Structures are given as structure tokens and as C-alpha cells.
Amino acid sequence: MRPDFFGVQTPNPPVTRIRCPLLAWFGTNESDIGTAEDLELLESSLKRLSSGPARVDTAMIRNAGHMYDGEEAQVAQTLATWADTLVRR
């Protein structure tokens, strides 16, 4: 049994100790690991918590499996685009 890190079923999960923004992603070709629906569940679970990450964003990496082979540029672009939204001006 996996621990409920994100609070899907646990009222006080470990993710509540994270205060910085969080980016979670899966590849579209890794449905045995996680799907877009899993990311939606993550987001909705975190919204119910009274504390935790300052912000949660999710992404699906097109045509990528669990190791993201051949999609490294897309992963880098996803991360860079997200990081740009964190910069305070």
C-alpha cells in the first residue's frame, strides 16, 4: 500500500509540509503510472487541505513514457515555462 502523500484519503498528509509551489507531471504514454485524471485528483485533493504548497500546477508531457526518452526538450520547456511564472517582478 502506497502512503497517501497528497491527501486523497488522509486528512493530514505529508504534502502539507511543503510551502513552495509544486509542479507535477506525467507522460501521456505512462498510464500505468499516472494519467490526467490522476493529476486532477491531485489538484482537487490539495485544494481541500488547509495548508500545503503555495500553488500546484500540473502538466501532461505528450508522447512521453515514464523516462521521458525523446521528449527531454518538451520536459525542459514545460519546466522553464512554469518557472517563468514564479518570478516576481
DODOVO-665505 format. One record per atom (N, C-alpha, C, O): residue number from 1; z, y negated, x negated. Coordinates in nm, 2 decimals, padded with zeros to 4 digits. Layout:
N
<balo NUM, <Z, Y, X>>
...
//
This chain:
89
<balo 1, <00.00, 00.12, -00.08>>
<balo 1, <00.00, 00.00, 00.00>>
<balo 1, <00.00, -00.12, -00.09>>
<balo 1, <00.08, -00.14, -00.18>>
<balo 2, <-00.09, -00.22, -00.06>>
<balo 2, <-00.10, -00.34, -00.14>>
<balo 2, <00.00, -00.44, -00.09>>
<balo 2, <00.03, -00.45, 00.03>>
<balo 3, <00.06, -00.52, -00.18>>
<balo 3, <00.15, -00.62, -00.14>>
<balo 3, <00.07, -00.73, -00.06>>
<balo 3, <-00.04, -00.75, -00.08>>
<balo 4, <00.14, -00.79, 00.04>>
<balo 4, <00.08, -00.89, 00.12>>
<balo 4, <00.09, -01.03, 00.05>>
<balo 4, <00.17, -01.11, 00.10>>
<balo 5, <00.02, -01.05, -00.05>>
<balo 5, <00.03, -01.17, -00.13>>
<balo 5, <00.00, -01.30, -00.05>>
<balo 5, <00.07, -01.40, -00.08>>
<balo 6, <-00.09, -01.29, 00.04>>
<balo 6, <-00.14, -01.41, 00.11>>
<balo 6, <-00.07, -01.43, 00.25>>
<balo 6, <-00.10, -01.53, 00.32>>
<balo 7, <00.02, -01.35, 00.29>>
<balo 7, <00.10, -01.37, 00.41>>
<balo 7, <00.02, -01.33, 00.54>>
<balo 7, <00.05, -01.39, 00.64>>
<balo 8, <-00.06, -01.24, 00.53>>
<balo 8, <-00.13, -01.19, 00.65>>
<balo 8, <-00.03, -01.13, 00.75>>
<balo 8, <-00.04, -01.16, 00.87>>
<balo 9, <00.07, -01.06, 00.70>>
<balo 9, <00.17, -01.00, 00.78>>
<balo 9, <00.31, -01.03, 00.74>>
<balo 9, <00.41, -01.00, 00.81>>
<balo 10, <00.33, -01.10, 00.63>>
<balo 10, <00.46, -01.13, 00.57>>
<balo 10, <00.49, -01.27, 00.59>>
<balo 10, <00.41, -01.36, 00.57>>
<balo 11, <00.61, -01.30, 00.64>>
<balo 11, <00.65, -01.44, 00.67>>
<balo 11, <00.67, -01.53, 00.54>>
<balo 11, <00.65, -01.65, 00.55>>
<balo 12, <00.71, -01.47, 00.43>>
<balo 12, <00.74, -01.55, 00.31>>
<balo 12, <00.67, -01.48, 00.19>>
<balo 12, <00.74, -01.43, 00.10>>
<balo 13, <00.54, -01.49, 00.19>>
<balo 13, <00.46, -01.42, 00.08>>
<balo 13, <00.47, -01.49, -00.05>>
<balo 13, <00.50, -01.61, -00.05>>
<balo 14, <00.43, -01.42, -00.16>>
<balo 14, <00.43, -01.49, -00.29>>
<balo 14, <00.34, -01.61, -00.30>>
<balo 14, <00.37, -01.70, -00.38>>
<balo 15, <00.23, -01.62, -00.23>>
<balo 15, <00.14, -01.73, -00.24>>
<balo 15, <00.21, -01.87, -00.21>>
<balo 15, <00.16, -01.97, -00.24>>
<balo 16, <00.32, -01.86, -00.14>>
<balo 16, <00.40, -01.99, -00.10>>
<balo 16, <00.45, -02.06, -00.23>>
<balo 16, <00.48, -02.17, -00.22>>
<balo 17, <00.45, -01.99, -00.34>>
<balo 17, <00.50, -02.05, -00.47>>
<balo 17, <00.39, -02.13, -00.54>>
<balo 17, <00.42, -02.20, -00.63>>
<balo 18, <00.27, -02.11, -00.49>>
<balo 18, <00.15, -02.18, -00.55>>
<balo 18, <00.14, -02.32, -00.49>>
<balo 18, <00.14, -02.33, -00.36>>
<balo 19, <00.13, -02.42, -00.56>>
<balo 19, <00.12, -02.56, -00.51>>
<balo 19, <-00.01, -02.62, -00.54>>
<balo 19, <-00.05, -02.72, -00.47>>
<balo 20, <-00.08, -02.57, -00.63>>
<balo 20, <-00.21, -02.63, -00.67>>
<balo 20, <-00.32, -02.58, -00.57>>
<balo 20, <-00.30, -02.48, -00.51>>
<balo 21, <-00.44, -02.65, -00.57>>
<balo 21, <-00.55, -02.60, -00.49>>
<balo 21, <-00.59, -02.46, -00.53>>
<balo 21, <-00.57, -02.42, -00.65>>
<balo 22, <-00.64, -02.38, -00.44>>
<balo 22, <-00.68, -02.25, -00.46>>
<balo 22, <-00.83, -02.22, -00.42>>
<balo 22, <-00.86, -02.27, -00.31>>
<balo 23, <-00.90, -02.16, -00.50>>
<balo 23, <-01.04, -02.12, -00.47>>
<balo 23, <-01.05, -01.97, -00.47>>
<balo 23, <-01.01, -01.91, -00.57>>
<balo 24, <-01.09, -01.91, -00.36>>
<balo 24, <-01.11, -01.76, -00.36>>
<balo 24, <-01.25, -01.73, -00.32>>
<balo 24, <-01.31, -01.80, -00.24>>
<balo 25, <-01.31, -01.63, -00.38>>
<balo 25, <-01.45, -01.59, -00.35>>
<balo 25, <-01.47, -01.44, -00.36>>
<balo 25, <-01.39, -01.37, -00.43>>
<balo 26, <-01.57, -01.39, -00.30>>
<balo 26, <-01.62, -01.26, -00.31>>
<balo 26, <-01.77, -01.26, -00.32>>
<balo 26, <-01.83, -01.36, -00.29>>
<balo 27, <-01.82, -01.15, -00.37>>
<balo 27, <-01.97, -01.14, -00.37>>
<balo 27, <-02.02, -01.08, -00.24>>
<balo 27, <-01.94, -01.00, -00.18>>
<balo 28, <-02.14, -01.11, -00.20>>
<balo 28, <-02.19, -01.06, -00.08>>
<balo 28, <-02.22, -00.91, -00.09>>
<balo 28, <-02.23, -00.84, 00.01>>
<balo 29, <-02.23, -00.86, -00.21>>
<balo 29, <-02.26, -00.71, -00.23>>
<balo 29, <-02.13, -00.64, -00.27>>
<balo 29, <-02.14, -00.53, -00.34>>
<balo 30, <-02.02, -00.68, -00.23>>
<balo 30, <-01.89, -00.61, -00.26>>
<balo 30, <-01.81, -00.59, -00.14>>
<balo 30, <-01.69, -00.62, -00.14>>
<balo 31, <-01.87, -00.54, -00.03>>
<balo 31, <-01.80, -00.53, 00.10>>
<balo 31, <-01.68, -00.44, 00.09>>
<balo 31, <-01.59, -00.45, 00.18>>
<balo 32, <-01.67, -00.35, 00.00>>
<balo 32, <-01.56, -00.26, -00.02>>
<balo 32, <-01.44, -00.33, -00.08>>
<balo 32, <-01.32, -00.28, -00.07>>
<balo 33, <-01.46, -00.45, -00.14>>
<balo 33, <-01.35, -00.53, -00.20>>
<balo 33, <-01.31, -00.64, -00.10>>
<balo 33, <-01.19, -00.67, -00.08>>
<balo 34, <-01.41, -00.72, -00.05>>
<balo 34, <-01.38, -00.83, 00.04>>
<balo 34, <-01.50, -00.88, 00.10>>
<balo 34, <-01.61, -00.88, 00.04>>
<balo 35, <-01.49, -00.94, 00.22>>
<balo 35, <-01.60, -01.00, 00.29>>
<balo 35, <-01.57, -01.14, 00.34>>
<balo 35, <-01.46, -01.19, 00.31>>
<balo 36, <-01.67, -01.20, 00.40>>
<balo 36, <-01.65, -01.34, 00.45>>
<balo 36, <-01.54, -01.34, 00.56>>
<balo 36, <-01.46, -01.43, 00.57>>
<balo 37, <-01.53, -01.23, 00.63>>
<balo 37, <-01.42, -01.22, 00.73>>
<balo 37, <-01.28, -01.21, 00.66>>
<balo 37, <-01.19, -01.27, 00.71>>
<balo 38, <-01.28, -01.14, 00.55>>
<balo 38, <-01.15, -01.14, 00.47>>
<balo 38, <-01.11, -01.28, 00.42>>
<balo 38, <-00.99, -01.31, 00.43>>
<balo 39, <-01.21, -01.36, 00.38>>
<balo 39, <-01.18, -01.49, 00.34>>
<balo 39, <-01.13, -01.58, 00.46>>
<balo 39, <-01.05, -01.67, 00.44>>
<balo 40, <-01.19, -01.56, 00.57>>
<balo 40, <-01.15, -01.63, 00.69>>
<balo 40, <-01.01, -01.60, 00.73>>
<balo 40, <-00.93, -01.68, 00.77>>
<balo 41, <-00.97, -01.47, 00.72>>
<balo 41, <-00.84, -01.42, 00.74>>
<balo 41, <-00.74, -01.49, 00.64>>
<balo 41, <-00.63, -01.53, 00.68>>
<balo 42, <-00.78, -01.49, 00.51>>
<balo 42, <-00.70, -01.56, 00.41>>
<balo 42, <-00.67, -01.70, 00.45>>
<balo 42, <-00.56, -01.75, 00.45>>
<balo 43, <-00.78, -01.78, 00.48>>
<balo 43, <-00.76, -01.92, 00.52>>
<balo 43, <-00.67, -01.93, 00.64>>
<balo 43, <-00.58, -02.02, 00.64>>
<balo 44, <-00.69, -01.86, 00.74>>
<balo 44, <-00.61, -01.87, 00.86>>
<balo 44, <-00.46, -01.83, 00.84>>
<balo 44, <-00.37, -01.89, 00.89>>
<balo 45, <-00.44, -01.73, 00.75>>
<balo 45, <-00.30, -01.69, 00.72>>
<balo 45, <-00.23, -01.80, 00.64>>
<balo 45, <-00.11, -01.83, 00.67>>
<balo 46, <-00.30, -01.86, 00.55>>
<balo 46, <-00.24, -01.97, 00.47>>
<balo 46, <-00.21, -02.09, 00.55>>
<balo 46, <-00.11, -02.16, 00.53>>
<balo 47, <-00.29, -02.12, 00.65>>
<balo 47, <-00.27, -02.23, 00.74>>
<balo 47, <-00.14, -02.22, 00.82>>
<balo 47, <-00.08, -02.32, 00.86>>
<balo 48, <-00.10, -02.10, 00.85>>
<balo 48, <00.02, -02.07, 00.93>>
<balo 48, <00.15, -02.09, 00.84>>
<balo 48, <00.26, -02.10, 00.90>>
<balo 49, <00.14, -02.09, 00.71>>
<balo 49, <00.26, -02.10, 00.63>>
<balo 49, <00.31, -02.24, 00.61>>
<balo 49, <00.23, -02.34, 00.62>>
<balo 50, <00.44, -02.26, 00.60>>
<balo 50, <00.49, -02.39, 00.59>>
<balo 50, <00.48, -02.45, 00.45>>
<balo 50, <00.50, -02.57, 00.43>>
<balo 51, <00.46, -02.36, 00.35>>
<balo 51, <00.44, -02.41, 00.21>>
<balo 51, <00.33, -02.32, 00.15>>
<balo 51, <00.29, -02.22, 00.20>>
<balo 52, <00.29, -02.36, 00.03>>
<balo 52, <00.19, -02.28, -00.04>>
<balo 52, <00.09, -02.38, -00.11>>
<balo 52, <00.12, -02.49, -00.13>>
<balo 53, <-00.03, -02.33, -00.13>>
<balo 53, <-00.13, -02.41, -00.20>>
<balo 53, <-00.16, -02.54, -00.13>>
<balo 53, <-00.16, -02.55, -00.01>>
<balo 54, <-00.18, -02.64, -00.21>>
<balo 54, <-00.21, -02.78, -00.15>>
<balo 54, <-00.34, -02.77, -00.07>>
<balo 54, <-00.36, -02.85, 00.02>>
<balo 55, <-00.43, -02.68, -00.11>>
<balo 55, <-00.56, -02.67, -00.04>>
<balo 55, <-00.62, -02.53, -00.07>>
<balo 55, <-00.59, -02.48, -00.18>>
<balo 56, <-00.69, -02.48, 00.02>>
<balo 56, <-00.76, -02.35, 00.00>>
<balo 56, <-00.90, -02.36, 00.04>>
<balo 56, <-00.94, -02.40, 00.15>>
<balo 57, <-00.99, -02.32, -00.06>>
<balo 57, <-01.13, -02.32, -00.03>>
<balo 57, <-01.18, -02.18, -00.06>>
<balo 57, <-01.12, -02.11, -00.14>>
<balo 58, <-01.29, -02.14, 00.01>>
<balo 58, <-01.34, -02.01, -00.01>>
<balo 58, <-01.49, -02.02, -00.03>>
<balo 58, <-01.56, -02.11, 00.01>>
<balo 59, <-01.55, -01.91, -00.09>>
<balo 59, <-01.70, -01.91, -00.11>>
<balo 59, <-01.74, -01.76, -00.12>>
<balo 59, <-01.67, -01.67, -00.16>>
<balo 60, <-01.86, -01.74, -00.08>>
<balo 60, <-01.93, -01.61, -00.10>>
<balo 60, <-02.04, -01.63, -00.20>>
<balo 60, <-02.12, -01.72, -00.19>>
<balo 61, <-02.04, -01.55, -00.30>>
<balo 61, <-02.14, -01.55, -00.40>>
<balo 61, <-02.26, -01.46, -00.36>>
<balo 61, <-02.24, -01.34, -00.36>>
<balo 62, <-02.37, -01.52, -00.33>>
<balo 62, <-02.49, -01.44, -00.28>>
<balo 62, <-02.54, -01.34, -00.38>>
<balo 62, <-02.54, -01.37, -00.50>>
<balo 63, <-02.57, -01.22, -00.33>>
<balo 63, <-02.63, -01.11, -00.41>>
<balo 63, <-02.54, -01.06, -00.52>>
<balo 63, <-02.59, -01.00, -00.62>>
<balo 64, <-02.41, -01.09, -00.52>>
<balo 64, <-02.32, -01.05, -00.63>>
<balo 64, <-02.23, -00.93, -00.59>>
<balo 64, <-02.18, -00.93, -00.48>>
<balo 65, <-02.22, -00.84, -00.68>>
<balo 65, <-02.12, -00.74, -00.67>>
<balo 65, <-01.99, -00.78, -00.73>>
<balo 65, <-01.97, -00.90, -00.76>>
<balo 66, <-01.90, -00.68, -00.75>>
<balo 66, <-01.76, -00.72, -00.79>>
<balo 66, <-01.76, -00.78, -00.93>>
<balo 66, <-01.67, -00.86, -00.96>>
<balo 67, <-01.85, -00.75, -01.02>>
<balo 67, <-01.85, -00.80, -01.15>>
<balo 67, <-01.94, -00.92, -01.17>>
<balo 67, <-01.95, -00.99, -01.27>>
<balo 68, <-02.01, -00.96, -01.06>>
<balo 68, <-02.10, -01.08, -01.05>>
<balo 68, <-02.21, -01.08, -01.16>>
<balo 68, <-02.26, -01.18, -01.20>>
<balo 69, <-02.25, -00.96, -01.20>>
<balo 69, <-02.35, -00.94, -01.30>>
<balo 69, <-02.48, -01.00, -01.25>>
<balo 69, <-02.53, -00.98, -01.14>>
<balo 70, <-02.54, -01.09, -01.33>>
<balo 70, <-02.67, -01.15, -01.30>>
<balo 70, <-02.65, -01.28, -01.21>>
<balo 70, <-02.75, -01.35, -01.19>>
<balo 71, <-02.53, -01.30, -01.17>>
<balo 71, <-02.50, -01.42, -01.08>>
<balo 71, <-02.40, -01.51, -01.15>>
<balo 71, <-02.34, -01.59, -01.08>>
<balo 72, <-02.39, -01.51, -01.28>>
<balo 72, <-02.30, -01.59, -01.35>>
<balo 72, <-02.32, -01.74, -01.33>>
<balo 72, <-02.23, -01.82, -01.32>>
<balo 73, <-02.45, -01.78, -01.33>>
<balo 73, <-02.48, -01.92, -01.31>>
<balo 73, <-02.43, -01.97, -01.17>>
<balo 73, <-02.38, -02.08, -01.16>>
<balo 74, <-02.45, -01.88, -01.07>>
<balo 74, <-02.40, -01.92, -00.94>>
<balo 74, <-02.25, -01.93, -00.93>>
<balo 74, <-02.20, -02.02, -00.87>>
<balo 75, <-02.18, -01.84, -01.00>>
<balo 75, <-02.03, -01.84, -01.01>>
<balo 75, <-01.99, -01.97, -01.08>>
<balo 75, <-01.90, -02.04, -01.03>>
<balo 76, <-02.06, -02.00, -01.19>>
<balo 76, <-02.02, -02.13, -01.26>>
<balo 76, <-02.05, -02.25, -01.18>>
<balo 76, <-01.97, -02.34, -01.18>>
<balo 77, <-02.16, -02.25, -01.11>>
<balo 77, <-02.19, -02.37, -01.02>>
<balo 77, <-02.09, -02.38, -00.91>>
<balo 77, <-02.05, -02.49, -00.87>>
<balo 78, <-02.05, -02.27, -00.85>>
<balo 78, <-01.95, -02.27, -00.74>>
<balo 78, <-01.82, -02.33, -00.79>>
<balo 78, <-01.76, -02.41, -00.73>>
<balo 79, <-01.78, -02.28, -00.91>>
<balo 79, <-01.65, -02.33, -00.97>>
<balo 79, <-01.66, -02.48, -01.01>>
<balo 79, <-01.57, -02.55, -00.98>>
<balo 80, <-01.77, -02.52, -01.07>>
<balo 80, <-01.79, -02.66, -01.11>>
<balo 80, <-01.80, -02.75, -00.99>>
<balo 80, <-01.73, -02.86, -00.99>>
<balo 81, <-01.87, -02.71, -00.88>>
<balo 81, <-01.88, -02.79, -00.76>>
<balo 81, <-01.74, -02.81, -00.70>>
<balo 81, <-01.70, -02.92, -00.66>>
<balo 82, <-01.66, -02.70, -00.69>>
<balo 82, <-01.53, -02.70, -00.64>>
<balo 82, <-01.44, -02.79, -00.73>>
<balo 82, <-01.36, -02.88, -00.67>>
<balo 83, <-01.44, -02.77, -00.86>>
<balo 83, <-01.36, -02.85, -00.95>>
<balo 83, <-01.39, -03.00, -00.93>>
<balo 83, <-01.30, -03.09, -00.94>>
<balo 84, <-01.52, -03.04, -00.91>>
<balo 84, <-01.55, -03.18, -00.89>>
<balo 84, <-01.48, -03.24, -00.77>>
<balo 84, <-01.46, -03.36, -00.77>>
<balo 85, <-01.45, -03.16, -00.67>>
<balo 85, <-01.38, -03.21, -00.56>>
<balo 85, <-01.24, -03.24, -00.58>>
<balo 85, <-01.17, -03.30, -00.50>>
<balo 86, <-01.18, -03.19, -00.69>>
<balo 86, <-01.04, -03.20, -00.72>>
<balo 86, <-01.01, -03.33, -00.80>>
<balo 86, <-00.90, -03.37, -00.82>>
<balo 87, <-01.12, -03.39, -00.86>>
<balo 87, <-01.10, -03.51, -00.95>>
<balo 87, <-01.06, -03.63, -00.86>>
<balo 87, <-01.12, -03.66, -00.77>>
<balo 88, <-00.95, -03.68, -00.90>>
<balo 88, <-00.90, -03.81, -00.84>>
<balo 88, <-00.97, -03.93, -00.91>>
<balo 88, <-00.97, -03.93, -01.03>>
<balo 89, <-01.02, -04.02, -00.83>>
<balo 89, <-01.08, -04.13, -00.88>>
<balo 89, <-01.00, -04.26, -00.86>>
<balo 89, <-01.04, -04.37, -00.90>>
//
